[in-house]
Amino acid sequence: MKRADFLVEIGTEELPPKSLLALAEAFRDGVAARLDAAGLTHGAALAYATPRRLAVLVRRLLDQQPEQRLERRGPPVSAAFDAAGKPTRAATSFAESCGVAVADLSRITEPKGQFLFCKVTRAGAQASALLPGIIQSALDALPIARRMRWGAGTAQFVRPVHWVVVLHGDDVVPCELFGIPAGRMTRGHRFHSPKPIALRSPGVYLASLERRGHVLADFETRRERIRTGAAAAAEAEGGTAMMDPAVLDEVTALTEWPVAIAGRYEPRFLELPPEVLVATLQDHQRYFPVRSADGALLPLFVAVANIESRDPAQVRAGNERVVRPRLADAAFFYAADRKATLESRRGALAAVTFQAKLGSLADKSARITELAGQIARTARKDPNSAQRAAELAKCDLLTAMVGEFPELQGVMGRYYALHDGESGLVAEALAEQYLPRFAGDALPATDAGLALAVADKLDTLVGIFAIGQKPTGAKDPYGLRRAALGVLRILIETGVSLDLRELIRIALDSVRADVMRLQGTVTFSATEKASVPTLSDALPDEIYDYMMERLRAWYLESAAGLTTEMFDAILDTRPASPLDFDDRLRALEAFLKLPDAASLTAANKRIANILRKAGEQPSPRVDASLLSDPNEIALATALEGLRQDVERLVTARRYAEALTRLAALRPAVDAFFDHVLVMAEDVRIRANRLALLAALQRLFLHMANLSRLPG
């Protein structure tokens, strides 16, 4: 058996830039996994991707499977042959499944009798015979949301396919993909190298495309060229290029032969908020803004062309022509928007629907104004700034600037509020209301911003649950998962202790009032009426549980050492405050590192099992007169000696100290279980011992349900 490099390249029309890297990596992983499953050992598997191709290069791929040794036991001999000694259907079916004749089967004797047995050695299949199916299977498994057809054929892919390369060593692997025969002819840059390029072998793939095709097929190499080129172009103009990683990846996915070119725009546009300039240049044009040493934006940008022009000045001028009207539009919007105050736009919110069954943006604003004030008061913060910010929170959605740049909602509200003379606290809260926007994003830094952000997210979450449109599977059109985690992160990471279930109830009361009002004043179709559910008493718990599951996922992803059993141990106590939940979880984590933790955890599990099997409700009090065994007396005494101290620590939320104190019970607990029969024949003694165990369990349940932990 021999080894040789293997290459598959799928040449397409321009692929979606935001999913290019994910497609390339999934294709590589899919091919490698299927090669492994087929027993075709190999070296490194490498992914390559440009706007017009997905490719996988596998080093030193075996050209044939190893020998296949098959050993299988078949039916009993008594069932394999009839009275005349002829093979039955059981024998022939077994032989067929093994690929041999009945006569080639042997027999094996076991304690249960004699059985037919197959032991064969087969030559492994040639890689050339297996590779077409492996490639097709990997392509079929790519994460493509919607596949398209083209031409008169039936093939489907993310974009139309124009060429296919499949090489193993110097040989073309005979196959057909997407109705196109595989070959060795790849294609270079659309303009620099329009003619096909022959590949002698997989090993020359990268070099041939770069030297003859003006294509950098390796994504990382291309990204680094863009990064260094943009940095150099900005530095030559006296600035530093601002390269957002996501935009850098997208520009990399849009080019095959990137060339960085610096351009300019009129300094007057620097009067616009910097976020507007960045949104125009970066998000809309995929240019890199340029800033000075002090961080201020310069009237410069770096564009990345997908061609090495003989006249770079023309390319620069073209990019400058494109960006100038975009910036002029933004300047016009900014000037026009400031002619009307945010306050003057509040009335128009009633004409904009937030959600048909939840009312208008005016309805939502009224709900979050009430809730934000309640949050601020409960947290002992100024409710006036929070409520004023909530009143104005959605007004910038009606401005021309946010209509053109939706990603600037909240940000523009801040600028317009300051222009209108609103307080700095209100203005900052408007900018912070959507935080955090994504995992790891910043949190609100002001009290008013915190109250508004929590109120806005909770209103959306509770409202959508109330009308029966909670997320299902991967579908989450209202971003409820993000909203739930945003509320939890804000309350935990900023150290604000609020009763989450009470906030859910308050928000639900406001939503219930609007839903009932809308049902009475808005004409719904029969289908729409049927889809507006009755708001049950169980809904607050359902919303709380949904948020707790988001919290579970966050902890398991971000906190090393925390387990789902630890989370469940805290969840069983139903903490009202997310911050309290976090305090308990951190305390439990510290407790489990103590030498006595394992024994007490096992004891709690044993107590839970005993109480469950007893089938009776233990008395809330232990009768000291019924304690007779020295070990149960010792446990009861130790328990009573700790009870008040532990309850005081729990009230003060000093959970780690409380659990450390409880760890001192281990000797008494161990001795109790070693020497005391809980289920005594005397009914009164048995009931009293169950009451003692229940008292011990209740003391631990102040912090966590240790019976949920393994061990």
N, C-alpha and C positions, 0 to 999 in steps of 0.2 A: 504493500500500500504506500502511496505517495502523498505528499502534501504540497499545496500550492495556494496562493492568494486567490480570494474570490471577490468579485465585484458585481453588484447589481445597481443600475442607475435607471430611474424613471424620469424621463424628460417631459416637461409639461409646459402649459401656459402659466403665466405668473400666479404663484401660489399666495394664499392669504398670509400677509407678513406677520400678523400677531400670533399665528399658530404654527409658523414654519418650524421653529426650533422644536416644539413639542412633537410635531409630526416626524421630524428626522430622528429624534431620540426614540420614539415609539417604534418606528420602522426598524431601527438598529436592534432594540431590545427584543422585538418580535422575531426577527430573523435569528438572533443568537439563541433565544430560548428554544426555538424549533429545531435548530441544528443540534443543540444539546439533547433534546428529547429523542432525536433520531440517532444519537450515538455518533454523530460526526464531530469529533473533537477538533478544536481550532485554537488559534491564538486570539489576539485582541480583535474586538469588533468595533469599527469606527463609523460614525455617522457624518455625512456631509450634506449640506443643503444650501441652495441658492434660490432666488426667486423662480428659477426655471427647472429645478431638479431636486430630487431626493435620492440619495445614494448611500449604500452600505458597503464598506470594504472589510472583509474578514481575513485576517492573516493566517497562513499555514493551515488551510482547511483540508481535512482528510478526504481522499478521493473515493473512499469506500467504507461502508459500515464494517465494524468488526464481525467476526463470525457470530451467528446467533445460535446459542445453545438453548434447546427447548426440552424441559422435563415436566411432564404432566401425568397425573394419575387419572385414569378413565373409569368407566363403570365396572361393577363387579363382573367377574368372569361368568357367574351364574346368570347374569342378565344380558351378557354380551353374545351368548350363543344359545340357540334353541336345542331341543332334544336331539336333533339330527346332527348337531355340531356346526350348523350354519350360522354366520354372523347375523345378529339382529340389527334393527335400526339403531339401537344404542351404540353398537360397535362401529357400524359404518359412519354414523354421524361424528363420533369421536375421532375416527381415522381421518375423515375429511377435514375436520377442524385443525388437525395437526399437519395436514398436507401429505399424508402417507397412505399406503394401502393397509388393510386390516392385517395382512400377513406380516407386515413389517413391525407390528406392535409386539412388545414383550409383555411379560407378566411379572407382577410383584406381589409378594405375600406379606400381609400385615395381620395384626391380631384379629381384625374384623373379617378377614378372609382374603381371597385372591382377587386382584384387580388388573385390568389392562393398563399398560404403562407405555408412554411414548417418550423416547429419548433420541433426539435428532440434532444434528449440527448442520446449519445452513450457512451458505456464503452470504455475507452482507451485501446489501444493495449498493449499486454505484451511486456516488453523489450526484452525478448528472441526471439520474433518474428521479432523485428525491428533491433536488433544488427547485424545480418549477412549482411543485406543490407547496414547499416551504415558503417561497416568496409570495405566492398567491395568498396563502393563509395569513401571512404577516400583513400584507396589504389590506386584506379584508378586515383585519382587527384594528386598523388605525382609528384613532378617535376623531372621526369626521362627522360633524353634526348633520350635514346634508350633502349627499353625493349628487353629481350631475351627470347627465348623458350628453353626448355630442355626436354629430353626424348621423348616419343611418344605422350605426351599430347599437349594441345593447350594453356595452361596457360602461361602468360608472366609476367615477373618481372625484376627488375634490376639485380638480380642474382637468380639461382635456389633455390627453397624453399624446405626444408626437413621436417619441422614440424610446427604445428600451435597449439597454446594454446589460448582458449577463455573461460574465467571463469567469472561468475557473482555470487558473494558469493562463496559458496562451490560447486556450480553446473556448469557443463560444458554446454556451450551454444551450442546446436546441430546445426552444420553448416559445410559447406565444402568450403575451400578457396584454390585456386590453385590446385584443385583436391585432396586435403588432408583433411580428416575429422579432425575437431578440437578435442582436448583432453586436458588433464591436465599434460602431460609429456613434460617437457622442457629438455634441454641438457646443460651440463656444459662445462668446458674447454676441448678442443679436446684431450689433453694428460693427464692432471691431473684428469679429471673426465669424461671418455668417455661413461659411462652408463647413460641412461635416468634418470631424477629426477622427481618424482611426486610432484605436487604442490597441497596442500590441499585447499588453497584459495589464492586470489590475495594478501592478506596482508603479506604472507610469501615469496613473490617473491624475493625480494632483499636479505633477510637473507638466504634463501635456496640456491640461486645461489652462494653467497659468502662462506657460511659454507660448503656446500656439493659439489658445482660445481667449486670452484676456479675461479669465475667470478665476477667482479665488474661491475654490469649492469649500474650503474649510471655514466654518462659521466663526470660530474663535480667531483665526488668522485675519479674517476680514474685519471683524469687530476691532481688533487691535490696530489694524491699519487705519480705520476710521477714527479711533480714539486719538492715536498719535498725530494723524493728519489734521484733525480738528483742533487739537491743542496747539500744534505748531502754527496753524493759520491764525488762530486767535492771538497767540503770543506775538506774531509778526506785526499785529495791529495794536499791540500794547495792552492786551486784555487776557482774560481766562475764559475758556469755553465752559458753559454750564451743560454738563452731559448727564441727564437723567438716565439711569440704567435701562429703564423700559423703553425710552425713546432711542437709546443707542442700539438696543436689540432690534427695534423695529426698522431703523435705518439700515442696519446690517442685513435684515431680511429683504430689504427693497433693492439692494445693489449686488452686482457681481464683480464690478471693477470700480471700487469707490475712489473718488477724488474729492478732497475737501477744498472748498473755495469760500473765502471771506467776502461778505457783502455789507453794504451800509444802508441805513434808512435815515430819514430827516431827523435831526436832533429835537425838533418840536414835539415829536411823538413821545419823548421822554417825560412829558407832562402827564401822560396817562399813568394810572397805577401800574406798578411793575408786574403784578399778576396778569394784567391785560396783555402786556407786551409778551410775557412768557407764554401765555395761552395762544396768542396769535402765531408767534414764531415756532414754538416747540410743539404744541398740541395740534395745531391746524396745518402747519407747513413742514413739520419735521426738520426744522432748522435748530441749531444750537445757539441760544442767546449768549452774549459775551458781556462779562462784567469787569469792572476795574478792580484794583487791589483792595479798595475799601468796600467792595461788595455791590456798588451801585452799577446799574445797567449802563452799558455804552451803546451808542447808536450803531451797533455792529451785530452781525450774525454769521454763523458758519453753515453753509449748505453743503450737502454731499451729493455730488453728481455721480451718475452711473456710467460715465464716459470720460475718457481722457481727451479733451478737446484740443485741437490745434490753436484755438482762439479762446482761451479761458476768460478773457474780458467779456466776450459775448455771453458766456454761461453766467458770469457774475451779473451782468446787466439784466439778463432774463429773470434771474431770481429776485433781483431788486424790483423789477417791474411787477412781479407777482405779489410781493409782500406790501408794496406801497398802498394799493387800494384797500387791502385788508386793514392796515393800520389807520387809514383815513376813515374807513367805516367805523372803526372802534372809537376814534376821536369824536366823530359825529354822534354816536350813541351816547358817549359819556357826557357830552355837552347837553344833548337833548334830555337825557334822564334827569339831570340836576335842575331842570326847570320846574320840576314837580317834586314835592317832598314825599317821603315814604308815608307820612301820616295821611296825605291827600289821596293816596292809593288804597287805603284800607277799605273804603266803600266798594271798590271794584273787585275785591276778593270774593264777594258774594256771587259774582257772575262766573267764577272759575270753579269747576267741579274738582274736588279732591278725589272722591269715590262716590259713585251714584247712591250707595246705600248709607254713606257716612256724611254726605253733605258737601258743602263747598269749602274752599280754603278759608272763608270767613268763619264757618262752623269749626273747622280744625283750629284756627287761631284762638277762638273763644275757649275751646277746651284746653289747649295747652297754656293759655294765660292763667286759667284757674289752677291747673295742676302745677305749673311752675311756681306760682305764689305759695301753694301748699308745701311744695318741696323746700323752698327757701325758708319758710317759717319753721318747718320741722327741723331743718338743719341749723336753725338760729342764725340765718343770714337775712340780708335786706330783701324783702319781697318786692319792693317797688321797682327796682331795676330789672329784676327777673320778669315781672309782669309787663313792664313797658317793652322790654325786648321781645317778649312773646307776642305782644300786640302788633309789632312791626316785622316779625320774623319772616313772614311770607310775602311781604310787599315787594321785595326786589325781584320776585319771580315775574312781576308785571313790567319790568323795565326792558328796554330794547337791548341793553348790554347782556343781560342774563338770557334773553331770548336767543341771542347770537352765540353766547358762550355759557351754556348751562352749567359747566363745571365751576363757574365763578359765583354761583348762588351762595349767599351768605357773605362771601368776600366783598362783593359789590354793595351788599346791604351795609357793611361796616363803613365803606367810603361815603355812601350817600347819607347815612345817619350822622356822621361827623359833619358833612356839608350842611345838613339841616339844623345843626346845633344841638343834637341829642348828646347826652353825656357819654364820656369815654367808656364807662362800664356797659352801657346799653349797646354801643357800637361794637365793642369787643365780643359781647355775647352773641350778636348777630353773626359774626364771623365764626364763632365756636359752636354754633348750634348743630352742625353736621358732624362734629368730631365724636369719636374717631371714624374716619371714612373707610379704613381698611385695617387689616391686622398689623399691629405695631405702630399705628398712627398716633400722633399726639392727642392728648386729652384736653378738655377745656381747662383754662388756667384761672378763670374768674368765677366767682360765686354765681353771678347771674348766668354766665355761659353754661355752667354745670347744671343749674336748675332747668334752663331752657333745653339743653341737649337731652337730659333725661326725660323731661316732659314730652318733647316732640317724639322721641323714639317709643316711649311707652304708649302714647296715644295711638300711634300707627299700629303697634303690635297688638294692643288690646282691641282696637277697632276692627282690624282684619280678622282676628279670631272671633269677634262677636258676630260678624256676618258670615261666618262659616267658610272662610277662604284661607285657612292656615296652610303652610307649605306642605306639599306632598312630594315625596321622593326628592328629585333634584330640582324641582320647580319651586322657585321662591321669588315671584315677580315683584313683591313689595319689599324685598330685602329684610325679612323679619329675622333671619338668623343673624345678620349683621347688626340689626337694631338691638336684639336681645343681648348679644355679647357686648355691644357698645355700652348699654346701661350697666351691665355687670362690671365691666372694666372700669368705668368711671367711678362707681361707688366703692369698689375695692381699692383701686390704685390711688384714688385721691383721699382715702381714709374717711369717707362720709358714711355714717351709720344711719340708714333709713330702712324702715319697715317695708320691704318690697311687696308683701302681700297686701298691706294697707294701701300702698300707692296703686296697685293693680285694681283694688276695689274702688278707689276714688275715680280713677280713669274710666273704669267700666260703668260707673254711675253716669258720668257725663256722656259716654258713648250711647248708653241705653236710652237716655233722654232724647238724643238726636235721632237715633234709629226709630224710636216710637213716633217722634214728631214727623220725620220724613215719611214713614209709612202712612201717616194720616193726611199728609199734604201733597205727596208726590204720587202720581199714577204709575204703578208698576204693572208689567205684564203678569199673567198668571205664573209663568215660569220664574220671574224675578221674585214674586211674592213668596213662592214656595222655597226659594233659596235663602230667604231671610229667616234665620232660625230664632226660636225662642231662646232668650238669654237665660240659661240655666244657672242654678246656684253652684254647679260644679265648674263653671267656666273660670273663676279665679284660680282654683287649684290646677286646672288644665294649663293655664298660661304660666303659672309658677313652675309647674313641672317641665314645661317646654323650655323655660329659661334655665332651669337647673341642668337640663341635658346639654344645652349650649355651654354652660359653665363646666360640665364634666369634660367635654371635648377640649375646651381651652386648657384646663389643668393638665389633662393627659398629654397634650401636645407641648405645653410650655414649661411644665414643672417636672424636672427629673426626679425620679424616686416615688412620685405619687402614683397610686394604683386606683383602679375603679372600685376595689373593695374598700379602700380608705374613704373614697368619695361617698360611697353608699353608707358607710358607718356614720358620717356626718349628716347626710341627707335624711336619714331616718329620724333625726331629732328636729327636722323641719325648721331650721333657723330662719327667722323673719328677715334678718339683714344679711345681704351678701358679704358685708365686711365681717360680720359675726361668723358667717360660714368660713371665711378665709382664716380668721383667728383660730377657730376650732380645728381646721384642717392642719394648720401649721403646728398647733399644739399636739395633735395626734401624731404627726410625723416625728416630732421630737420625742414623744412618749415611747414610740415603737423602737427607738434606739436604746432604751433603758434595758438592763439585764432582766428586770422583772416583767417586762411587757409581754413576752411570749406566754408565760405561765398564766398571767391574768387574762390575756385574750382567750386562751383555751378554757379557762374557768368560766368566762362570760358565755362562751358558746355552750358549755355544759349546762350552765344555769338556764339559758334560753331553751335548750332541749328539755330539761327537766320540767320547767314551768309549762311548756307547751304540752308535754305528754301527761302532766298531772290532770289536765282538763278541768281545773277549778280556779276560781279567782282568789289569789292569796289575800290575806288580811293586810291592810295598810300598816298595821302595827305588830310589833313582835312582843309577845307576852313573856317577860323575863322569868316569871314563876314556872314556866314550862321548859326552861332551858336546864338540861341536866348534864349533858356531856361536857367535860372541861373544854373541848375544842370548839363546840358551838358557843359556849359562854365567852371564850376568848375572841371569837370572830364578832359576836354581838357587841362586846365591849370595845373592840378596836373600831368597829363601824360607828358606834355612837360617839366615840371620841373624835372621829374625823368629820362627822356629818356637818356640823355647824361651820367648821372651818372651810370645808370644801364648798358648801353652799355660798359662803361669803365670797370666796374666790371666784366662783362661777358668776355670781351677781356682778362682780367687778370685771368680768370677762378676762380673768387671769387664768385661762384654761390650762396652760402649760404647768403652772404651779399646782393647780388642783389635781391634775393627772399625776404629777410627781408625788404629791401627798398620798394619793390612792395607791401608788405603787408599793407603799409601805405595808399594804394589806396582804401582800403575797404570802408571807409565812402563815398567817392565820387562815387564809383561804385554802392553801395547800393542805394544811393540817386538818381542816374541816372535811375536805373531800377524801382524805386518806383514812379518817377514823370515824366519821359520822355517817350513819345510814339515813338519808333524807326521807325515803319513802317508808318510814317506820309503820309498824302495824297499828300502833295507837293513833287514832285519827287526829286527836288534838295535837300530839307531838309532831305528827307529819305536817299538819297545817301550819304549825308554828315555824317549823324549819323551812317550809316553802315561803312563808312570810319573810324570814330572815334573808333567804336568797333573793327574793323580790326587792327587798330594801337595798341590798348590795347592787343589784342590777340598776335600780333607779338612780343610785348615786353616780354610777358611770354614765347613765343615759343623760345626765345633765350636760355632758360633753359630746359623747359619741356612743353608738351602739357597737361595742367591740365584738359582739357575736357575728357581725357581718364580715369580720376579717378572717383570712385563712389561718389554719393552725388549730 
